[in-house]
């Protein structure tokens, strides 16, 4: 009885998650860091990314860290 409703809600949730990932990827404006959306979210890449992630507040907000 509720299968169609569940399928509809699941698809809407997927679309909203994709939209959020695209917004996050588009908001990354850090030289040397590339952001790409994948099915599971956003993948960041770049040289020295882990060190930069810790030191650069523009990247920390993605993980929910505070400065």
Secondary structure by P-SEA (a helix, b strand, c coil): caaaaaaaaaaaaaaaaaaaaaaaaaacccccbbbbbccccbbbbccaaaaaaaccaaaaaaacccc
